[in-house]
Amino acid sequence: MSAPRDPEELDATATAVVHELAPATTVGPVELTVSDLERSLDYYGRAIGLDLLERAAGRASLGTGGRELLALVEEPGAVPAPGATGLYHFALLVPERTDLARWLAHAARDRVPLVGLSDHFVSEALYLSDPDRHGIEIYRDRPREVWQGKVGSRLTTMPLDVDDLLRSLDDPAGEAFHRLPAGTTMGHVHLKVSSIPETLGFYRDALGFELMAQLGGQAAFLSAGGYHHHIGANTWESAGGAPAPPGSAALRHATIVFPDGGERERAVNRLEHAGIEVGERDGDPSTSDPSGNGLVLAVS
């Protein structure tokens, strides 16, 4: 299998970090607008391997092991919005390298189209687009001791060694695949933004993520707890852009998950101190970054 090189993390540079968020802070479910819920459910079940957790009134929740990772809201006739800010991709992190290899063998066998296969030094990653052109990454991390303290200098994009990955399975051609493993999590969310400086002002300076690496004015990667990145942001398709207009197949919101209510309250206070409006969604604080990307602030 071959695919064009994914440009996600090209030759990033190291930067100083500021510790504000609790190390256990992470990201959670992503909610998307889709044009045809039945079509999307078929794709995410058959091709990706997510379980349907709940469905009602044009909305569905999907995940693994009972954990919600993705919510889909149907808006018939919704179309992608090229050039708008929004979702670049959401990234499903599988627990083991064999899990990634098993998924890749399934993709080859069942002809699931890919748009990229990359080695980022910190991880091995596969890239797809769903029927509404929402970006998806499925990846596994290399052991933390391999990349700890080296993210800024080593985060890169190289071709994935597909043969080596598949050799982690005894019999790739006959390896059964039914669902992503129960330990799959939302590893990170990569956003299309209008401006990197404004994005850093929000996620780093106000919210408190650490800036792990930056590609000039084109991309930035931020995290809590020294992870390589929980939030990615780039301007490759969206520099100076606005949010997708109504009627678009687009990101509705991503979720930042805090380890407890006190940590979340401190983050909300930092946002409000910076003059950023914080509202409420289904009982949780919610806000938007300067590019109009919606965020729900949840507690684990």
C-alpha positions in Angstrom: 0.0 0.0 0.0 1.2 3.5 -0.8 -0.1 7.0 -0.3 1.1 10.6 -0.5 3.3 11.9 2.3 1.2 13.5 5.1 2.5 16.9 5.9 1.3 17.0 9.5 4.5 17.4 11.5 7.4 18.5 9.3 10.7 19.5 10.9 9.2 21.1 14.0 11.4 23.1 16.3 11.7 23.1 20.1 10.3 25.8 22.3 10.2 26.7 26.0 7.2 25.2 27.9 5.0 26.7 30.5 3.3 24.3 32.9 -0.3 25.3 33.7 -2.6 22.4 33.1 -2.6 19.3 35.3 -0.4 16.5 33.7 -3.5 14.2 33.5 -5.4 16.6 31.2 -6.2 15.0 27.9 -8.8 15.2 25.0 -12.1 13.5 24.7 -15.0 13.0 22.3 -15.3 14.9 19.0 -18.7 15.9 17.6 -19.2 16.3 13.9 -22.0 17.3 11.5 -22.6 14.7 8.8 -24.9 14.8 5.8 -26.1 11.2 6.0 -26.1 9.4 9.3 -26.8 5.9 8.0 -23.8 6.3 5.6 -21.6 7.5 8.3 -22.6 4.8 10.7 -21.8 2.2 8.1 -18.4 3.7 7.5 -17.4 4.1 11.1 -18.6 0.6 12.0 -17.4 -1.3 9.0 -14.2 0.6 7.9 -13.0 2.2 11.2 -14.2 -0.4 13.7 -16.1 1.8 16.2 -19.1 0.5 18.1 -22.5 2.2 18.0 -23.2 3.2 21.7 -26.4 5.2 21.3 -28.7 6.6 18.7 -31.6 9.0 18.9 -33.2 11.9 16.9 -30.5 12.3 14.2 -27.6 11.9 16.6 -25.3 8.9 17.2 -22.6 8.2 19.7 -19.7 5.8 18.8 -16.7 4.5 20.7 -14.9 1.4 22.0 -15.3 -0.5 25.3 -18.3 1.6 26.2 -16.2 4.9 26.0 -17.6 7.6 23.7 -15.0 8.8 21.2 -17.2 10.3 18.4 -20.6 11.9 18.1 -22.3 12.4 14.8 -25.2 14.8 14.2 -27.1 14.6 10.9 -27.8 17.6 8.8 -29.1 16.5 5.4 -27.4 18.2 2.5 -24.4 19.3 4.6 -21.3 19.8 2.5 -17.6 20.3 3.3 -16.3 23.9 3.5 -12.8 24.1 1.9 -10.7 26.9 3.2 -12.6 27.2 6.5 -11.2 26.7 9.9 -12.3 23.5 11.7 -11.2 19.9 11.9 -8.0 18.8 10.2 -8.3 15.3 11.8 -9.2 13.6 15.0 -6.8 10.9 16.1 -7.7 7.5 17.5 -4.8 6.1 19.6 -4.6 2.3 19.8 -2.8 0.6 22.7 -0.4 -1.7 20.9 1.6 -1.8 17.6 -0.1 -5.1 16.7 -3.5 -3.2 17.0 -2.3 -0.8 14.3 -1.0 -3.6 12.1 -4.2 -5.5 12.5 -6.2 -2.4 11.4 -3.9 -1.9 8.4 -4.2 -5.5 7.3 -8.0 -5.0 7.5 -7.7 -1.9 5.4 -5.7 -3.7 2.7 -7.9 -6.7 2.7 -11.2 -4.8 2.7 -10.1 -2.0 0.4 -10.5 0.9 2.9 -9.0 4.0 1.2 -6.2 5.7 2.9 -4.8 9.2 2.3 -1.5 8.8 4.2 0.9 6.4 6.0 3.5 8.2 8.2 6.2 7.7 10.7 6.4 10.7 13.0 9.3 9.4 15.2 6.9 9.7 18.2 4.3 7.5 16.5 3.3 5.5 13.5 0.1 6.8 11.9 -2.5 6.0 9.2 -4.7 8.7 7.7 -8.2 8.6 6.2 -11.2 10.8 5.2 -14.8 9.8 6.0 -17.6 10.2 3.5 -18.0 13.9 4.5 -14.2 14.5 4.2 -13.6 14.7 7.9 -10.0 13.8 8.6 -9.2 10.7 10.7 -5.9 9.4 12.1 -5.4 6.0 13.6 -2.0 5.7 15.3 0.1 4.1 18.0 2.7 5.8 20.1 6.3 4.6 20.4 7.3 4.1 24.0 7.6 7.4 25.8 11.2 6.9 26.7 12.0 7.0 23.0 10.8 10.5 22.5 10.6 12.2 25.9 12.4 15.5 25.8 13.0 15.2 22.0 9.6 16.2 20.6 10.7 19.7 19.5 13.8 18.5 17.7 12.6 15.1 16.4 8.9 15.5 15.5 8.8 14.9 11.7 7.1 13.1 8.9 8.8 10.1 7.2 7.3 7.3 5.1 5.9 4.5 7.2 7.6 1.1 7.0 4.5 -0.8 6.2 6.3 -4.1 5.7 7.9 -3.9 9.2 4.6 -2.9 10.8 2.8 -5.9 9.2 5.6 -8.2 10.3 4.4 -7.7 13.9 1.5 -10.0 13.0 1.9 -13.8 12.5 -0.3 -13.9 9.5 -1.4 -10.4 8.2 -3.6 -11.8 5.4 -5.5 -14.0 7.8 -5.6 -11.7 10.8 -9.3 -11.2 11.9 -10.5 -7.7 12.5 -13.9 -6.9 14.0 -13.5 -3.7 16.1 -10.9 -1.4 17.4 -9.6 -2.6 20.8 -11.4 -1.5 23.9 -8.4 0.5 25.1 -8.6 2.9 22.1 -8.7 6.6 23.2 -8.9 10.0 21.5 -5.2 10.7 21.4 -5.2 14.2 20.0 -7.2 16.6 17.9 -5.6 18.5 15.0 -7.4 21.7 14.0 -7.4 24.0 11.0 -6.9 27.6 12.3 -6.6 31.1 10.8 -3.5 32.2 12.7 -0.8 30.4 14.7 0.0 33.4 17.0 -3.7 33.8 17.9 -3.9 30.0 18.5 -0.9 30.1 20.8 -2.4 33.0 22.7 -5.5 30.9 23.4 -4.2 27.3 24.0 -0.9 28.1 25.5 -1.2 31.6 27.2 -4.8 31.4 28.3 -5.8 27.8 28.6 -2.4 26.6 29.7 -1.2 23.9 27.3 2.5 23.5 26.8 3.9 24.4 23.4 5.9 21.3 22.4 6.9 22.1 18.9 6.2 24.7 16.2 6.6 24.9 12.5 7.1 28.7 12.1 3.7 30.4 11.4 2.3 27.2 9.8 1.7 24.8 12.6 2.0 24.2 16.4 1.7 21.2 18.7 0.6 21.6 22.3 0.1 19.2 25.2 -0.4 18.6 28.9 2.0 16.4 30.9 4.8 16.3 28.3 2.8 14.3 25.8 4.0 14.9 22.2 0.7 16.7 21.4 -3.0 16.7 22.5 -3.8 19.7 20.2 -2.4 20.3 16.8 -3.1 23.4 14.8 -2.2 24.4 11.2 -2.9 27.1 8.7 -2.1 25.1 5.5 -5.6 25.2 4.2 -7.1 27.9 6.4 -4.8 30.9 6.9 -6.9 33.9 7.5 -10.0 31.8 7.2 -13.4 31.9 8.9 -15.4 29.1 10.5 -17.5 26.9 8.2 -20.9 28.5 7.4 -24.2 27.0 8.5 -25.1 23.9 6.5 -21.5 22.6 6.4 -20.2 19.1 7.3 -17.9 20.4 10.0 -16.6 20.2 13.5 -19.2 21.0 16.1 -16.8 20.7 19.1 -13.8 18.9 20.5 -13.5 18.1 24.2 -10.7 18.8 26.7 -10.9 16.5 29.7 -9.6 17.6 33.1 -8.8 15.2 35.9 -11.1 17.0 38.4 -13.4 19.9 38.8 -10.8 22.1 40.5 -8.4 21.9 37.6 -11.2 22.7 35.2 -12.3 25.7 37.3 -8.8 27.0 37.3 -8.7 26.7 33.5 -12.0 28.5 33.1 -10.7 31.3 35.4 -7.7 31.7 33.2 -9.8 31.9 30.1 -12.2 34.5 31.7 -9.2 36.5 33.0 -8.0 36.6 29.4 -11.3 38.1 28.3 -12.5 34.8 26.6 -16.2 34.1 26.9 -17.1 30.8 28.5 -20.7 29.5 28.2 -22.3 26.2 28.9 -23.2 23.0 26.9 -25.1 20.2 28.5 -23.9 21.2 32.0 -20.2 21.6 31.0 -18.3 24.9 30.4 -17.8 25.6 26.7 -15.9 28.1 24.6 -14.4 28.6 21.2 -10.8 29.3 20.1 -10.0 32.4 18.1 -10.7 30.4 14.8 -14.2 29.5 16.0 -13.4 25.9 16.9 -15.8 24.9 19.6 -14.5 23.3 22.8 -16.3 21.6 25.7 -14.4 21.5 29.0 -15.2 18.2 30.7 -14.1 16.3 33.8 -12.9 12.6 33.7 
